Amino acid sequence: MKLSIVATLYQSAAYIHEFHARASAVAQQLAGQDFEIVLVNDGSPDNSLQLAIELAERDAHVVVVDLSRNFGHHKAMMTGLAHTRGEHVFLIDSDLEEEPEWLLPFTEQLIEEHCDVVYGVQERRKGSQFERWSGQWFYRFFKYLTGLALPENVVTARLMTRRYVNALLLHQEREVFMAGLWHITGYAQRAHAINKHATSETTYTFRRKMSLLVNSVTSFSNAPLVSIFYIGIVISLFAMLYFAYLIVHWLFFAKPLSGWTSVMASIWLLGGLIISFIGVVGIYLSKIFSETKQRPYTIVRQIYGQRQD
């Protein structure tokens, strides 16, 4: 098979028919009838699944992978990639903020530059001022802690060769952070500037963004654990200096130190640091706990489609 198009479904009922029509049209230009559209239902609360099943019944190119519940966007994408067969795989969101027609220029660049991946990068990040500012600092913070320079303002849309997709699927993390996995998988990757539309409200709440930040940093870096060691050394040095100061004061000055405020401040400071350090260690222990259980990161309830495998 020449081409696979993969998209996840979550509250996508309003866009699924237009997405299917546009994706099918551009796929036929490139691959004729030798293509497939893999739609992964990530526990969508609306009727996206039913609409997708109806498409699969009418169109033999459509394959619907129905997950048993909502597992998250990144895990659903990995599951969709695992069910593709195409020589080239085009991953894209189904909400039409990313245009299916990008497949054409992406393919041209892939061929011209002899690379394995062409991914979309926003020329200007969409959203409010706070969203653009927080996104910018996320990439800086991530690079500082992990040493990995992820492309900024990267979007889901990307065209990949089969060998790259096979390599990407070798990663077996239970906690999936796609931007990091895309980067560390390697191969020749090229950016393509795009303008992403705003057709719907984002489902990434502030809580989910913070969870993604913690997950991404702890998945690709041990810097928080190492920093605990160095902070402990710094605190110990300050404590030794303060202890030496107390001895000098006791030897040469008769007036006793009051010290109640400093003692209480030190107790609160050290107590807070200890609790936060235990929390950091706890995050890493929870990830080890999750990985050692080797639970599947998604469970497929049923696959709908007319293909013969």
Secondary structure, DSSP 8 states (H G I E B T S, - for coil): --EEEEEEESS-TTTHHHHHHHHHHHHHHHHTT-EEEEEEE---SSSHHHHHHHHHHH-TTEEEEEESS---HHHHHHHHHHT---SEEEE--SSSSS-GGGHHHHHHHHHHHT-SEEEEEESS--S-HHHHHHHHHHHHHHHHHH-----TTEEEEEEEEHHHHHHHTT---SS--HHHHHHHT-S-EEEEEE-----S--S--HHHHHHHHHHHHHHH--HHHHHHHHHHHHHHHHHHHHHHHHHHHHHH--S----HHHHHHHHHHHHHHHHHHHHHHHHHHHHHHHHHHT--S--EEEEEE----
